[in-house]
Amino acid sequence: LNNPACGGPTPTDASHIVAVKHNGGYGNCGDWVHLHYNGKMVAAKIVDYCASCEFGHFDASKSVFSALAPLDQGVINGIHFKLITKH
């Protein structure tokens, strides 16, 4: 995520950030999303867009992913999400 589309500093693995589909995805730059999976929840800021993402797909940093499941799981299916729009 060098040079995130939304601007700002380059995120690190520890950043609570996600990328979403551009134009028709879920959320926009600066919005926050609460991701829920298997009784766990994490909040992440939308800072970038991903070409391969579909609606409801989030490309998450390692810290966001690992808050929900082990990194070696690779993909989380059946996640619930709630958008918290910026004001």
C-alpha positions in Angstrom: 0.0 0.0 0.0 2.7 2.5 -0.8 1.2 5.8 -1.9 -2.4 5.0 -0.8 -5.0 6.5 -3.2 -6.5 8.5 -0.4 -3.3 10.2 0.3 -1.5 10.4 3.7 1.5 8.5 4.9 2.4 5.0 3.7 0.7 2.5 6.1 2.6 -0.2 7.9 1.6 -3.8 8.8 0.4 -2.3 12.2 -1.9 0.2 10.6 -5.6 -0.5 11.0 -6.5 0.1 7.4 -8.3 -1.5 4.4 -8.7 -1.0 0.7 -12.0 -1.4 -1.1 -13.4 -1.5 -4.6 -13.3 1.9 -6.3 -16.6 3.3 -7.7 -19.2 0.9 -6.5 -17.4 -0.6 -3.6 -18.2 -0.3 0.1 -17.1 3.1 1.5 -14.9 5.9 0.5 -11.6 7.5 1.5 -11.5 8.4 5.2 -14.6 6.3 6.1 -14.2 3.6 8.8 -15.6 0.1 8.7 -16.2 -2.2 11.6 -15.4 -5.8 10.6 -17.0 -8.6 12.6 -16.0 -12.3 12.4 -16.2 -15.3 14.7 -17.1 -13.1 17.8 -14.3 -10.6 17.1 -14.5 -7.0 15.9 -11.9 -4.6 14.6 -12.2 -1.0 13.2 -10.3 0.0 10.1 -9.9 3.1 8.0 -10.4 3.1 4.2 -7.2 4.5 2.7 -6.9 2.8 -0.7 -8.7 1.1 -3.5 -8.1 -2.4 -4.9 -8.7 -3.3 -8.5 -9.5 -7.0 -7.7 -12.0 -6.2 -4.9 -15.7 -6.7 -5.3 -18.5 -5.2 -3.2 -18.1 -6.3 0.4 -14.4 -7.3 -0.1 -11.8 -5.7 2.1 -8.1 -5.9 1.4 -6.9 -5.6 5.0 -3.5 -4.8 6.6 -1.9 -7.6 8.6 -3.0 -6.0 11.9 -6.6 -5.9 10.9 -6.6 -9.4 9.5 -4.9 -10.9 12.6 -7.4 -9.3 14.9 -10.0 -11.5 13.3 -8.2 -14.7 12.3 -4.7 -16.2 12.0 -2.7 -14.7 9.1 -2.1 -18.2 7.6 -5.9 -18.5 7.0 -5.3 -16.2 4.1 -8.9 -15.3 3.4 -11.9 -14.7 5.6 -15.3 -15.6 4.3 -18.6 -14.7 5.9 -17.4 -11.5 7.5 -20.0 -8.9 8.7 -19.3 -5.3 8.3 -20.7 -1.9 9.2 -19.7 1.4 7.5 -19.0 4.4 9.8 -18.9 7.4 7.4 -16.8 10.4 8.0 -18.4 13.7 8.9 
